[in-house]
Amino acid sequence: MERNLVKRGLNRIILLPIVLSALYAAVLVWQLDRMLDSDEWVQHSSEILTLSSETERHIQYQESALRGYLILPNPIFLDQFHSQEQAVDSLFQTLHVLVLDNPVQTRRLDSLMQLYWVWQSSSRHSLSEAESQAFNATMSATTDSALLSQMVTTGTMSAEFRLFDSEERRLYVIRAREFQRGTAFLIGIIAVASIVVGIIVGLNARRQTKRFID
């Protein structure tokens, strides 16, 4: 009889810490998974902002190459224009994949892409005309009009880029705060749960020890 009581007491002493540790680990793994998920979304927004900035920069380079060629038809400007064109198309494709989870950003990006394609078509037409005519030292009236039209379109694109980036920065701030809250919550769980588990295990060991003595 006494042997059975001792066995049951030892089992309780051993099993309780194991059960509590398993629950403790499960809660930590759950919270850690949430934190990692939040961190992934933060990195996601950061990547979108970086690519958006890079896309706008390449469009600006392309615009500069277009202006340079319309003012002074040098083949170097033409090569720069087409090289930037390939880079912008690739960046837009990457951005489109990244924002598929967000319908609002997807619509904004589609609008940006449409504007760029309109500008791109108009720019190619201007380049084609520039290649087919001889230029003086000063810009012709046609060239001046073409540049003005390009500036209006690029100004609209810049405004769309600002809206796109503004929305993504808002999401970045929200996701970063969620990650910070998750980190603080995890630290709190570790601190509180460690104390609670220690107290429960200690009290249980004391109670079982007292039973052995009795």
N, C-alpha and C positions, 0 to 999 in steps of 0.2 A: 504493500500500500504506500509506504513512505517512498519507495523507489519510484513508483508511478508519479507521485506528486512532484518529486525532484525532476523527473523527466519532463513533465508538463511545464514546470517552472522554467527549466532551461530552454525548452522550445519557445516559450513566450519571450524570454530574454533575447533569443537569437532571431526569431521570426519578425518581431516588431521592428527592429532597425532595418531589416531587409525590406519589409513592406513599405516603411516610410521612405527609405532611400529610393525605392523604385518609383513611388509617387513623386518624390522630389525631382528625380531625374526626368520623369515624363513632363512635368510642368516646365522645367528648364529647357528641355528640347523643344517643346511647343512654343515657348516665348522666343527662343533663339531662332526658330524657323520663321516666326513673324518678323523678327528684326532683320534677318537676311533678306526676306522678301521686300521689306521697306527699303533696305539699302539698294537692292536691285532697281527699284523704281527711281530712287534718287539718282543712281548712275545712268538710268535710262533717260531721264530728263536732261541731265548734264550732257550726255552724248548728243541729244537732239539739238540743244543750244549750240554746242560746238560745231555741229555739221551745218546748222542754219547760218551761223556766222561765216563759216568757210564758203558756203554757197553764195552768200551775198558778196563776199570778197571777190570770188571768181567772176561774178557777173559785173562787178565794178571794173575789174581788170579787162574784161571783154569789152565793156563800154569804152574804156580808155583806148583800147586797140582800134575800135571802130572809129572813134573821133580822130585818132591819129591817121588812119588810112584815108578818111574823107578829107582831111586837111592836106595831108602829104601822102599820096598813094605809094607807100613803100611796102614791098612784099613782106617785110618783117612784121608789120602790123597785121597783115592778113593771116600770117602763120600764128601769131599770138591769139587772134580772134578765134580761129578754129580749134586751137589747143584748149583754150578756156571753155569752148563750147562742149567738148567731150567731157571735161571735168564737171561742169555744171549738170549735165544730163545724168552722170553717174551719181552725183551727190543727191539730186532730186529723187532718184530711184531708191537710194538708201533711206532717205528721210521718209519717203512714202511708206516703206515697210515698217519703220519705227513708230509711226503715228497711227497705224491701223487700229490700235486699241482705243483711240480717242476720236470720235466722229467730228467733234468741233475742229480739232487741229487738222484732221484729214480734209475737211472742206476748205479750210484756209490754205492748206498746202496745194490742193487742187486749183484753187483760184490763183495762187502764185505761179504754178506751173503753166496755167493758161496764159497769164500775162507774159511770162517769159517766152512762151512759144510765139505769141503775137509779136513781141519785140524782136525775137530771133528772126522771124520771117521778114519783118520790115527791115531789119539790119542787113540780111542777106540781099534783099532787093536794092538797098542803098549801095552796098558793096558792088553788086553787079553793075549798077549804073556808073559807079565811080571807075570801074575797070574799063568801061566802054567809052569813056570820054576823057579828053585831055584836060588837066587842071592847071590853072594859073597859080601864081604865088598866093593869091587870096582865094577864099572860098567863093564858089558860085552861089547864086540865089537858091538853086536846087539843093545844094549841099547844106546851106544854112537852114533851110526848111526841114530837111531830113534830120539834122542834128536836134532841132527844136522838138520834133515829134518823138525822137528817141528819149530826150530828156523828160518829157511828160510821162512816157511809159515807165521809165526807170524810177521816176519819182513816185509813181503809183506802186511799183514793186517794193520800193523802200518802205512805204507806209504799211504795206501788207506784211513785210518782214517784221516790222516793229510790233504789229498786232500779234503775229505768230509767236515771236520771242517773249512778248509780255505774258501771254497765256501760259507758255511753257515755264517761265520763271515763277509764275504763281503756283503752278503744280509742283515745281522744284521745292519751293518754300514749304508748302503743305507736307510733302513727302519727307523733307528733311526734319520737320518738327515731329512727324510721326515716328521717325527713326530715333530721334532724341528721347521722346517719351518712352519708346520701347526699351531703350538702353537704361533709362532711369528705373523703369518698372522691373527690368531683369535684375538690376543691382538690389532693388528693394526686396524682390523675391528671395534672392540669395541670402541677404542679411536676415530677414525675418524668418524664413523657412529653416535656416541653419540653427537659429536660436530655439525655435519651436521644437524642431526635431531633437535637438540636444536635451531640452527640458523633458520631453516625453520619454525619451530613452532612459534618461537618468532617473526619473520618477518610477518608471517601470522596473528598472534594475533594483532600485531601493525597495520597492514593494515586494518583488520576488525574493530578495535577500532576507527581508523581514519574515516572509513566510517560511523560508528554509530554517531560519533560527527558531521560529515558533514550533 
